[in-house]
């Protein structure tokens, strides 16, 4: 289901995980790879195609939430501002939100906009885990360097989960490991 306002959110009756990241970081592709369904989340080459909070039920035990991207979007500013405000309200106030998976394009690393989101999540005490995407686009030596640099950068963020997931939806790199991390969040605490 999609939510365009806080009133549209489903009941907080099960754990939720959310996927956030800049526009065109590969959120929808990763959701599709994790669920094994090629068309569950719509993918697009146009930044800003996801304009609502999209909730996916994972077997009645967990909900996955695909959030609109932040940063550049091919949308009117007032429309982008509306979904940004909704996303921020969701992230700050959702009691059943177990973790935000913050997707970062491995080719570019953490950008200023990512750091701003991380600071907001730190202030709201929302646990987030960095997921590097598009890992297949880097050489092995570059992969190690971006992992080390990202670990160093998140060390100063109190709400950052200390493990980075490295993935490629196209080549299925790290998908099983990330799926296992997510499954742990569905277990009763």
N, C-alpha and C positions, 0 to 999 in steps of 0.2 A: 504494500500500500504506500501511497505517497501522502506526505503532510506538507501543507503550505502555511499552516499556522499552528500555534501551540495547542489549540483546541482540537486539531486533527490527529494529535499523537495517540497511538494505541495505549491502552492501560499499561502501567509499569509492572506487569505481572510475571515477567521473566527477565533474566539477564540480557543486556544489550551490549554490543560492541559497535563502535562507529569507525568508519573509514573517512579520513579527512586528508586534504592535500591541495596543492595548487591546481588550477585548471590544467588539464592535459597531462597529469602526472601518471595516469593509468589506473585510477580507482575502479572504474567500471570493468576494465579488462581483468584486474586482479580479482574482483568479486566473481566474475564469470569463471576464472580459472579455479578459484577456491571451491566453488559450488559444482564445477563440472558441467555448467550450462552455458553455452556460448552466447545466448541472447537474453539472459536474465536481466542484466544491467545493460542499458543502451550505451554503446561506445560511439565516439564521434571524434573527428579531427578538429571540430570547432570548439574552442574554449567556452565553457559556461553552458553546456547543454543540460547538465543536471541542475534543476532550479527548485527542487523540493527535497525534503528528507525522505529518502526511499527506504522502507522497512521490508526486510526479507525474513520470513520465518524459517528457522533451521530446525525442522523436526519437532517443533513445540518446546524445545529446550533452551533456545537462544534466538535472539534477533540480531541480524546484521543490518546496520544502517549506513547507507551510501549517502554521504553529505555533499552538498554543492561545493564545487571547488572555489578557492579564493585566489585573488590576483586577477590577472587579465581575463575578461570574458566578453564574448560577442553578444552583449545584452545592454539595454539601456541602464544607465547608472542607478536610477531609482529602483529598478527591478533587482539588480545585483545587490543593492543596499538592503532591500527587503529580505532576500534569502540569507544574506550575511547576518543580519540581526536575528533571524529565526534560528540559524545555526548556533550563534553565540548563546542565545537563551536556552536552547536544547542542551548544549554542552555544560552550561553552568548549573542547570537545575534538574537534570534527569537522575533520580535516585538509584535507578537500576542499571546505570551505565557502568560497566565493569572496566572498560579500557577503550581508549581511542587509539587507533592505528594510524599514525601520521605518515603518509606516504611522501617520500622524497625521491625525485628523479636522481638516480645514482650518477648520471653524467654531469649534473650541475651542483649536487650537494645542497647543504642548507642555505637558503636564501634569507634575506631580511624578513620577508613576509612569513617564512616558516618560523624564524626566531620570535616574531611577534605572537604568533599563535601559541608557540611553546610557552612564552611568558604568561599569556592569558590562562593557559591550562595549569601552569604552576600556581598562579594566584588563586585559581578556582579549586585547586587540589584534585584535579582530574588526572588520573594516571594515563600516560600515553606511551606508546612504543613506536619507535621509528622503524619504518619499512622502506628499505631502498628498493626502488623499482627499476626496470629496464637494465638489469645487471648484465644481460647478454650483449649490451652495446659497448661494454668495457673490456679491455684486456685483463687478464688475471692479475697482473701487477697493479693496474689501476683499481681493480676491485678491492684489493688489500688496502691500498692507500685511502680510498674513500671510506672504508669501514673503520680504519684506525682514526681518521680525522673526525668522523661523525661520532664515534665513541668519546673522543676527547671533548667535542663540543657539547654533548648532552650531559657530561659529568657534572656540570654546574647547575643543572636543572633538577630541582627536588622532585618533581612529579614524573620525570622521565624514567621509564622502565629500563633497567640497565642492560637489556639484551636487544640487539638490532637484528631484524629479519632482512635478509638479502634475497630478492626475488626477481624473476622474469616470468611474466604471464605467458609470453610468446614461447619460451623454451621450457617452461614448467620448472624453473630453478627455484628451489626453496619453498615451493607450494605445499608439499607434504609437511615440512617442518612448521610452517605458519599455520596450517590447518590443525596440527597437534597443539600448538600454543592456544589457538582459539577454542579447541575442544576442552582444554583444561578450565577455561573460563565458564563453561556450561555446567561444570560439576558443582554440586551443592557445597557451600562453604561451611 
